Amino acid sequence: MKILIADPLDLSDPINGRQVHVYEIIRGLARSGHQVYVLSGQEPEFSGQGSITCLAIDDTNLTTMYASVVGALFRLFGAGQVDVIYSRTSLFGALSSSISRIFGAKPIVCEVNGFFADEIEFINKNRSSTTIKDRINLEICQKSERYLLGHAARVVAVTEGIKRLIVEGGLAEADRISVIENGANTDLFRPGDPADARAHMGLSQDFRYLCFVGNFAPWQGLQYIVQAVPAIVRAHPDCRVLLVGDGVMREDCTRMGEALGVSDYLIFYGPVPYTRVPACVQASDICIAPFVRERNAVIGLSPLKVYEYMACGRPVVASAIPGVSELLVRSGGGVLVRPEDPRALAEAVIRLLSSDDLRQTMGERAASYVRDHHTWANVAAQVSAVCEKAAAADLEVPVPTAALRSGAKTDDPR
């Protein structure tokens, strides 16, 4: 089957969970025997390998990107090279669907990790002002979401909560929606020796490390890590906090660390390529995912970072948010804490740092669980089955009219 990934692959943000997800789905679909077409302004390392074809676009700015995407889509659909369109809830998916109708409509599979409109609103609430551009983006996102969910032959939701929200909002029927949780690349993310990883990263062997990897966004809860540090280092002065990534919360966290007198215990390592993320996790003793309630608790999470932490055999301390709670309870791979509670976070970390045996047991359980249940190969096989159903489905899908209710992003959070 010939599958178009409608959303351009952006390789400029190497540990953005959204891009990692798309990257791994592309590789998985190709390995399942499908011909996959990818739009990208950069040359992906897998371009030209087997059944993956990269359609070059000019992403110098938004104008050139949209123009080149439209041109590539006209050429591709005009040549009859697409059986199924696979898209996240984005303008590019709506654009691909619309252009395909000129040449004979192609079925769309719409993947929903959350709702872009909510992400934009959440970011705006954490900024001092909202621009006209922000309001325009919000309106475009909302219209694209409604269009894609209404026209999709099949919908992939990464949590049961997202499926429930879509159905309750009247945007798609339950029998068109498949729940497929996220995963980890277990060829890349696997247990490794901490000393070797620390040497590779240039980290001192004299300390023990807590690790956070991902987007420094408001919903990630990084501020609660910083607020927990004073209590942690009083109990374990040899502990350091490794913060890998970047984003809008970095300045706030830096200032907070200075105000609390713990700047020397925080290591802002910066963003790293996807292939170096495993070393960051392997260098650590404990990994942290302190998600906030807002934007997360209503429909749950399926965060890449937690699967990747676990795949590397590291115990996880995470907020008790739907999706994350079930994952850690089923696997026995970590400790759940109250969201937005630095004291509870500190107590869990101190408990784990005080017991080598407990960390090892939880880490082994975590790695085994992800290998058995949450590899990207497993995710791709499920997505492949959904695409095959879409290709055989009736394209005349009724367009629901109900407005989209509030939701949350789930895989970036990484």
C-alpha positions as CSV (number, residue, x, y, z in Angstrom):
1,M,0.0,0.0,0.0
2,K,1.2,3.6,-0.8
3,I,0.9,5.9,2.2
4,L,1.4,9.6,2.3
5,I,2.5,11.1,5.6
6,A,0.8,14.5,5.2
7,D,2.7,16.4,7.9
8,P,6.1,17.7,6.9
9,L,8.9,16.1,8.8
10,D,10.9,18.8,10.7
11,L,14.3,17.5,11.8
12,S,15.4,20.9,13.3
13,D,13.9,20.0,16.8
14,P,15.7,16.7,17.5
15,I,13.9,15.6,20.7
16,N,10.5,17.0,20.0
17,G,8.1,14.2,20.8
18,R,5.8,15.0,17.9
19,Q,8.7,14.6,15.4
20,V,10.0,11.5,17.0
21,H,6.6,9.9,16.8
22,V,6.2,10.7,13.1
23,Y,9.8,9.5,12.4
24,E,9.2,6.2,14.1
25,I,5.8,5.6,12.4
26,I,7.4,6.2,9.0
27,R,10.2,3.7,9.7
28,G,7.7,1.2,11.1
29,L,5.3,1.4,8.1
30,A,8.1,1.0,5.7
31,R,9.3,-2.1,7.5
32,S,5.8,-3.5,7.3
33,G,6.1,-3.4,3.5
34,H,4.3,-0.2,2.6
35,Q,5.6,2.5,0.2
36,V,5.8,5.6,2.4
37,Y,6.0,9.2,1.0
38,V,7.4,11.9,3.3
39,L,7.5,15.7,2.9
40,S,10.7,17.3,4.4
41,G,12.9,20.3,4.0
42,Q,15.9,18.3,5.2
43,E,17.1,15.0,3.9
44,P,16.1,12.3,6.5
45,E,18.7,9.7,7.1
46,F,16.3,7.0,6.0
47,S,15.4,8.8,2.7
48,G,15.8,6.5,-0.2
49,Q,16.1,3.4,2.0
50,G,13.8,0.7,0.7
51,S,10.3,1.9,0.5
52,I,10.6,5.4,1.9
53,T,10.6,8.3,-0.6
54,C,11.3,11.9,0.5
55,L,9.5,14.7,-1.4
56,A,11.7,17.8,-0.9
57,I,10.0,21.0,0.1
58,D,11.4,24.5,0.7
59,D,10.8,25.3,4.4
60,T,12.7,28.6,4.4
61,N,9.6,30.3,5.6
62,L,5.8,29.5,5.8
63,T,5.0,30.9,2.4
64,T,7.6,28.8,0.5
65,M,6.8,25.8,2.6
66,Y,3.1,25.8,1.9
67,A,3.7,26.6,-1.8
68,S,6.2,23.7,-2.2
69,V,3.9,21.3,-0.2
70,V,1.0,22.1,-2.5
71,G,3.2,21.5,-5.6
72,A,4.4,18.2,-4.2
73,L,0.9,17.1,-3.4
74,F,-0.4,17.9,-6.9
75,R,2.4,16.0,-8.5
76,L,1.9,13.0,-6.2
77,F,-1.9,12.7,-6.4
78,G,-1.8,13.5,-10.1
79,A,0.5,10.5,-10.7
80,G,-1.9,8.3,-8.7
81,Q,0.8,7.4,-6.1
82,V,-1.3,7.5,-3.0
83,D,-3.7,4.9,-1.5
84,V,-4.1,6.4,2.0
85,I,-3.3,9.7,3.6
86,Y,-2.0,9.6,7.2
87,S,-2.1,12.8,9.2
88,R,-2.1,14.2,12.6
89,T,-4.8,16.9,13.3
90,S,-3.1,19.6,11.3
91,L,-3.6,22.0,8.4
92,F,-1.4,19.9,6.2
93,G,-3.7,16.9,6.6
94,A,-6.7,19.1,5.7
95,L,-4.8,20.4,2.7
96,S,-3.8,16.9,1.5
97,S,-7.4,15.7,1.8
98,S,-8.7,18.7,-0.1
99,I,-6.2,18.3,-3.0
100,S,-6.7,14.6,-3.2
101,R,-10.4,15.2,-4.0
102,I,-9.4,16.9,-7.2
103,F,-8.0,13.6,-8.5
104,G,-10.4,11.3,-6.7
105,A,-10.7,11.4,-2.9
106,K,-8.3,9.2,-0.9
107,P,-9.1,7.9,2.5
108,I,-7.6,9.7,5.5
109,V,-6.4,8.2,8.7
110,C,-6.3,11.0,11.3
111,E,-4.0,10.5,14.3
112,V,-5.0,12.4,17.4
113,N,-2.4,12.9,20.1
114,G,-4.3,15.8,21.6
115,F,-5.6,19.1,20.3
116,F,-3.3,21.9,19.0
117,A,-5.9,24.5,19.9
118,D,-5.5,23.6,23.6
119,E,-1.8,23.7,23.3
120,I,-1.8,27.2,21.9
121,E,-4.3,28.4,24.5
122,F,-2.2,26.9,27.3
123,I,1.0,28.6,26.1
124,N,-0.8,31.9,25.7
125,K,-2.0,31.7,29.3
126,N,1.6,31.4,30.4
127,R,2.7,34.5,28.4
128,S,2.1,38.1,29.1
129,S,0.3,38.8,25.9
130,T,-1.4,37.2,22.9
131,T,-0.8,38.4,19.4
132,I,-3.1,38.5,16.4
133,K,-1.0,35.8,14.9
134,D,-1.7,33.6,17.9
135,R,-5.4,34.1,17.5
136,I,-5.3,33.3,13.8
137,N,-3.3,30.1,14.5
138,L,-5.8,29.1,17.1
139,E,-8.7,29.5,14.6
140,I,-6.9,27.6,11.9
141,C,-6.0,24.7,14.3
142,Q,-9.6,24.4,15.4
143,K,-11.0,24.4,11.9
144,S,-8.4,21.8,10.7
145,E,-9.2,19.5,13.6
146,R,-12.9,19.6,12.9
147,Y,-12.4,19.0,9.2
148,L,-10.0,16.1,9.6
149,L,-12.0,14.3,12.2
150,G,-15.1,14.7,10.3
151,H,-13.7,13.4,7.0
152,A,-11.4,10.7,8.3
153,A,-12.1,7.1,7.3
154,R,-10.4,6.0,10.5
155,V,-9.1,7.8,13.6
156,V,-6.1,6.8,15.8
157,A,-6.2,8.1,19.3
158,V,-3.3,7.6,21.7
159,T,-5.4,7.4,24.8
160,E,-8.9,6.2,25.8
161,G,-9.6,9.7,27.1
162,I,-9.0,11.2,23.6
163,K,-11.3,8.7,22.1
164,R,-14.0,9.5,24.6
165,L,-13.6,13.3,24.0
166,I,-14.0,12.9,20.3
167,V,-17.1,10.7,20.6
168,E,-18.7,13.0,23.2
169,G,-18.0,16.0,21.0
170,G,-19.8,14.3,18.1
171,L,-16.7,14.5,15.9
172,A,-16.4,10.8,15.0
173,E,-18.2,7.6,15.8
174,A,-16.6,5.2,18.3
175,D,-16.3,2.4,15.7
176,R,-14.1,4.6,13.5
177,I,-11.6,5.2,16.4
178,S,-8.7,2.9,17.4
179,V,-6.7,3.5,20.5
180,I,-3.0,2.9,19.9
181,E,-0.6,4.0,22.7
182,N,2.9,5.3,22.0
183,G,6.1,3.4,22.3
184,A,9.9,3.4,22.3
185,N,12.6,2.4,19.9
186,T,14.0,-0.5,21.9
187,D,16.9,-0.9,19.5
188,L,18.0,2.6,20.5
189,F,16.7,2.9,24.0
190,R,18.0,0.0,26.1
191,P,19.8,-0.5,29.4
192,G,23.4,0.7,29.5
193,D,26.3,1.3,31.9
194,P,25.9,4.6,33.7
195,A,29.7,5.2,33.9
196,D,30.1,4.7,30.2
197,A,27.2,7.0,29.4
198,R,28.6,9.7,31.8
199,A,32.0,9.5,30.2
200,H,30.4,9.8,26.7
201,M,28.4,12.9,27.8
202,G,31.3,14.6,29.7
203,L,29.6,14.2,33.1
204,S,31.4,13.8,36.4
205,Q,31.5,10.3,37.8
206,D,31.4,11.7,41.3
207,F,27.6,12.5,41.3
208,R,24.3,10.7,41.0
209,Y,21.9,12.1,38.5
210,L,18.2,12.7,38.1
211,C,17.1,13.2,34.5
212,F,14.5,15.0,32.6
213,V,14.4,14.9,28.7
214,G,12.1,16.9,26.5
215,N,10.4,20.1,25.7
216,F,10.6,22.8,28.4
217,A,7.0,23.6,28.0
218,P,4.5,24.8,30.7
219,W,2.7,21.4,30.9
220,Q,5.8,19.5,31.6
221,G,6.1,20.7,35.2
222,L,9.8,21.5,35.3
223,Q,9.3,24.1,37.9
224,Y,8.3,21.4,40.4
225,I,11.6,19.6,39.8
226,V,13.5,22.8,40.7
227,Q,11.4,23.3,43.7
228,A,12.1,19.8,44.9
229,V,15.9,20.1,44.6
230,P,16.6,21.8,48.0
231,A,15.0,18.9,49.9
232,I,16.7,16.3,47.7
233,V,20.2,17.7,48.0
234,R,19.9,18.1,51.8
235,A,19.3,14.3,51.9
236,H,21.7,13.4,49.1
237,P,24.3,16.2,48.5
238,D,25.9,14.1,45.7
239,C,22.8,14.4,43.5
240,R,22.6,16.6,40.4
241,V,19.7,17.2,38.1
242,L,20.3,16.8,34.3
243,L,17.8,18.8,32.2
244,V,18.1,17.9,28.6
245,G,16.2,20.0,26.1
246,D,15.0,23.6,25.8
247,G,11.9,25.7,25.7
248,V,9.9,28.6,27.1
249,M,10.3,27.5,30.7
250,R,14.1,27.6,30.7
251,E,14.5,31.2,31.9
252,D,11.9,30.7,34.6
253,C,13.6,27.6,35.9
254,T,17.0,29.2,35.8
255,R,15.8,32.2,37.9
256,M,14.0,29.8,40.3
257,G,17.1,27.8,40.8
258,E,19.1,31.0,41.6
259,A,16.4,32.2,44.0
260,L,16.4,28.8,45.8
261,G,20.2,28.7,45.9
262,V,20.4,25.4,44.0
263,S,21.8,26.6,40.6
264,D,25.0,24.5,41.2
265,Y,22.9,21.4,41.3
266,L,21.1,22.0,38.0
267,I,22.7,21.0,34.7
268,F,21.0,22.6,31.7
269,Y,22.5,20.3,29.1
270,G,20.6,21.7,26.1
271,P,18.9,19.8,23.3
272,V,20.7,16.8,21.8
273,P,20.1,14.7,18.7
274,Y,17.5,11.9,19.1
275,T,20.3,9.2,18.8
276,R,22.0,10.8,21.9
277,V,19.0,10.8,24.1
278,P,19.6,7.2,25.3
279,A,23.0,8.2,26.7
280,C,21.3,11.0,28.7
281,V,18.9,8.5,30.2
282,Q,21.6,5.8,30.8
283,A,23.8,8.3,32.6
284,S,21.1,8.8,35.2
285,D,19.9,6.9,38.3
286,I,16.3,8.1,38.2
287,C,14.2,9.8,35.5
288,I,11.4,12.3,36.2
289,A,8.2,13.2,34.4
290,P,6.4,15.8,36.6
291,F,3.4,16.6,34.4
292,V,0.9,19.2,35.5
293,R,-2.8,18.6,35.9
294,E,-4.1,21.2,33.5
295,R,-4.1,20.1,29.9
296,N,-3.2,16.5,30.9
297,A,-5.6,15.1,33.5
298,V,-8.8,15.3,31.5
299,I,-7.9,12.9,28.8
300,G,-4.6,11.3,29.9
301,L,-1.2,10.9,28.5
302,S,0.9,8.5,26.5
303,P,4.3,10.3,26.8
304,L,7.3,9.2,24.8
305,K,9.7,10.2,27.5
306,V,8.3,7.7,30.0
307,Y,8.5,4.8,27.5
308,E,12.0,5.8,26.7
309,Y,13.1,6.1,30.3
310,M,11.7,2.7,31.0
311,A,13.2,1.1,27.9
312,C,16.6,2.2,29.3
313,G,15.9,0.4,32.5
314,R,15.6,3.5,34.7
315,P,13.0,3.8,37.4
316,V,10.6,6.7,36.8
317,V,9.1,9.2,39.2
318,A,6.0,10.6,37.5
319,S,2.9,12.6,38.2
320,A,-0.2,10.5,38.8
321,I,-2.0,11.4,35.6
322,P,-4.3,9.0,33.7
323,G,-2.3,7.0,31.3
324,V,0.9,7.4,33.2
325,S,-0.6,6.0,36.3
326,E,-1.8,2.8,34.6
327,L,1.6,2.4,32.9
328,L,3.6,2.5,36.0
329,V,1.2,0.4,38.0
330,R,1.1,-2.3,35.3
331,S,4.8,-2.3,34.9
332,G,6.0,-1.8,38.4
333,G,8.6,0.5,36.9
334,G,8.3,3.6,39.0
335,V,6.8,5.7,41.7
336,L,3.7,7.9,41.2
337,V,3.4,11.2,43.0
338,R,0.7,13.9,43.3
339,P,1.0,16.3,40.4
340,E,2.4,19.8,41.1
341,D,3.7,18.7,44.6
342,P,7.4,19.3,44.9
343,R,7.4,17.8,48.4
344,A,6.0,14.5,47.2
345,L,8.4,14.5,44.3
346,A,11.4,15.0,46.6
347,E,10.2,12.3,48.9
348,A,9.9,9.8,46.1
349,V,13.4,10.7,44.7
350,I,15.0,10.5,48.2
351,R,13.4,7.1,48.7
352,L,14.8,5.7,45.4
353,L,18.2,7.3,45.9
354,S,18.4,5.6,49.3
355,S,17.8,2.1,47.9
356,D,20.0,0.6,45.1
357,D,18.0,-2.6,45.2
358,L,14.7,-0.8,44.7
359,R,16.0,1.2,41.8
360,Q,17.4,-1.9,40.1
361,T,14.2,-3.9,40.6
362,M,12.0,-1.1,39.2
363,G,14.4,-0.5,36.3
364,E,14.4,-4.1,35.3
365,R,10.6,-4.3,35.4
366,A,10.3,-1.1,33.4
367,A,12.6,-2.3,30.6
368,S,11.0,-5.7,30.4
369,Y,7.5,-4.2,30.2
370,V,8.3,-1.8,27.3
371,R,10.1,-4.6,25.3
372,D,7.0,-6.8,25.7
373,H,4.3,-4.2,25.1
374,H,5.4,-0.8,23.8
375,T,7.9,-1.1,20.9
376,W,7.5,1.2,17.9
377,A,7.4,-2.0,15.8
378,N,4.2,-3.0,17.7
379,V,2.7,0.5,17.3
380,A,3.5,0.5,13.6
381,A,1.8,-2.9,13.1
382,Q,-1.4,-1.6,14.6
383,V,-1.2,1.6,12.6
384,S,-0.7,-0.5,9.4
385,A,-3.8,-2.5,10.2
386,V,-5.8,0.7,10.6
387,C,-4.5,2.1,7.3
388,E,-5.5,-1.1,5.5
389,K,-9.0,-0.8,6.9
390,A,-9.2,2.8,5.8
391,A,-8.2,1.8,2.2
392,A,-11.1,-0.6,2.1
393,A,-13.6,1.8,3.8
394,D,-16.3,3.9,2.2
395,L,-15.0,7.4,1.7
396,E,-18.3,9.1,2.2
397,V,-17.9,9.8,5.9
398,P,-20.6,12.1,7.4
399,V,-19.2,15.4,8.7
400,P,-20.1,16.0,12.3
401,T,-21.1,19.5,13.3
402,A,-20.5,19.5,17.0
403,A,-17.7,21.8,18.3
404,L,-14.5,20.3,19.7
405,R,-14.4,20.3,23.5
406,S,-11.3,20.9,25.6
407,G,-8.5,18.3,25.5
408,A,-4.7,18.0,25.8
409,K,-1.6,17.0,23.9
410,T,-0.1,13.7,24.9
411,D,3.3,12.8,23.1
412,D,4.9,16.2,23.4
413,P,5.2,16.0,26.3
414,R,8.0,13.8,25.5
